Amino acid sequence: MQSQWNDDTAKETVKAYGAEGVNEDIALRVYTTRLIGRDPLLVLHGGGNTSVKTSATDDLGQAHEVIAVKGSGADMADMEPWGLPEVKLGPLRETRSLDALSDEAMVNVQRLNLLNASAPNPSVETLLHAFLPHKFVDHTHAAAVLSLVDQPDGEALAREVYDGRMGIVPYIAPGFALAKAAADVFDEKPDVEGLILHKHGIFTFGETAREAYERMIEMVSLAESRLRQGRPVVFQKAKTPAKLEAAAEIAPILRGACAVRKDGAEPVRFIAELRNSPEILDYVNGAELGSYSQRGVVTPDHIIRTKNTPLFVPAPEAGKLEAFARDVKAAVENFAADYDAYFARENAAVGGIKTKLDPMPRVILVPGVGLFGLGRNAKAAGIAGDLAENTIKVVTDAEAIGRYDPLPERDLFALEYWSLEQAKLKAQVEKPLTGQVAVVTGAGAIGAATAKAFAGDGAAVAVLDIDGEAAKSAAAQVKGLGLACDVTKPDQVTRAFAEICERYGGVDILVSNAGAAWQGRIGEVADETLRQSFELNFFAHQTVAKAAVQVMLKQGTGGALLFNISKQAVNPGQNFGPYGLPKAATMLLMRQYALDYGADGIRSNGVNADRIRSGLLTAEMIAARSKARGLSEADYMSGNLLHAEVLADDVAQAFLSLAKARKTTGHVETVDGGNIAAALR
């Protein structure tokens, strides 16, 4: 591992923040925190913290010795001064004289001594930082260090590698007791350069930001050097079928099996993201996967994101999806039963005071395919995937030098059901579409507005458009997936849905919106024009709906098909036959899907909109039509019963409402400001 310290960048950081009134200590703390946070072999998703002891002045002008320490919600990779809340150091150090301090009381003491009452909560390891005398303190969950200490003889290995340069702290859960124990270890040998926390991580410290950071790099490098002495081939490969099903074919099966079904309510779904690097495949293809993968997390805080163990399922043999689905269903049921038993066992030991989390896995290992990270949203699924990849590296390196041996169940339950995390859980309010995947075709005004509306209600969104850049731009606005796809080409649709299944695990909502308006007198229009319009305005709807239904049936959790039809389907306009005819057919297509798939919980509805500024109704068309009618453009666009222009967002909100209407199917929602001639009833 190489130091990334750069004198020029450090000076530039100090200068830039100095102009904002930030002192040099904080600026340098920000700089090295970013260096640490941007290395995934040191820190992943909150697994570490940093601090600096400095001076600060409160609003009364009084100076205080403070510790600025990473706060809750701050990302080390993109650290800013606000993410280092300043806490009065004296009162924190006074707590060391106490015999005990609950987690809740510890948080209260820290918040009572903040200089800024609106600052984020200081790290749970703030007291450990405070009890050490050094100016700069760094803490990480470095992968190499975890491979070293997650061994039956991890403490002895650490002593061998560091030869007295690091203090060794036995495992204690994060909080007051760990802070006191770590300080005691340091006091016994105050010349150490850092601390190894058994089965947890590493601390280094120094009088300058550079010294603390480069000690971290050096100590982790020593661990890496020891790991390179391990055997080169770690996992003997298991026998797998000669031909396997594709990841996109099995992802909806896995995702559907993990959905939590509740009578009369929308299933609780998860996003599932595929990872399949060569290192992952070596791991999941190992003959002893059922042993080394089931021993537990590599460091305690991972359990909050991944649960203690992953689910592993059989390799999916090609042509035998039904058998694979049965095996997955049984495996998930067994996993959930084991989790329920674990919770009952450990909860009883603490007096039955905990609230059980859902029993579903957050990581699934599939021989021959890879792993899936699961989460209630795309971010959480990505985090689970990242931590699973980190786990694979740690376990692989640990097995290469010995035997991977993490913490026992009881210690991990204490972290998974930590009172502070339970409080956060009870405070969470999820959005209506959390866990669902929505696919929107067409990235124009209506498509972009629809993607935004669905993402705003919690869905993971994929946008498809023949213009790949337009799709990516619309998706980027909602942190979704944008794909180039000509929806009139079935092979492109198949590829797009496969990519969506690999990224998100499946599909729950389809908004079939892509279209274009061909015109002409129906008795004179060229057959080719009419066929082109039918390809996009009818057959493409069938193609994407068919692809979505195939995924939904594998998931077994229902779904919603939503079609952008048009008022032309029921109130045709002169010379608009080439557009209106396929739209009328699409309205019947929508109802056919409602008839054929209602028993599978798949709802099918449509929206009839009129006069929406978009790629279909361009500024030029609006100008021409309003002029032909002798109207201003404003009067033309608001030519409805409400005398109000209908916007793309109004159509998006109609789609969103229908996606959440669990007891509605075969329905057409009119969004036109009021047009009796276009009314269905």
Secondary structure, DSSP 8 states (H G I E B T S, - for coil): ------HHHHHHHHHHHHTTT--HHHHHHHHHHHHHHT-TTT--TT-EEEEEEEEEE-TTS-EEEEEEE-BTT--GGG--GGGS-EEEHHHHHHGGGSS---HHHHHHHHHHTBSSTTS--B-TTHHHHHHS--SEEEEE--HHHHHHHSSTTHHHHHHHHHTTSEEEE----TTHHHHHHHHHHHHHSTT-SEEEETTTEEEEEESSHHHHHHHHHHHHHHHHHHHTTS-S----B----SSB--HHHHHHHHHHHH-B--TTS--B--EEEEE--HHHHHHHTBTTHHHHTTS--SSGGGHHHH-SS-EE----BTT-HHHHHHHHHHHHHHHHHHHHHHHHHHHHHTTS---------SEEEETTTEEEEEESSHHHHHHHHHHHHHHHHHHHHHHHHS------HHHHHHHHT-HHHHHHHHH----TTTT-EEEEE--SHHHHHHHHHHHHTT-EEEEEESSHHHHHHHHHTTT-EEEE--TT-HHHHHHHHHHHHHHHS--SEEEE-------B-TTTS-HHHHHHHHIIIIIHHHHHHHHHHHHHHHHTS-EEEEEE--GGGTS--TTBHHHHHHHHHHHHHHHHHHHHHGGGTEEEEEEEE-S--SSSS-HHHHHHHHHHTT--HHHHHT-STT-----HHHHHHHHHHHHH-TT--S-EEEESS--GGG---
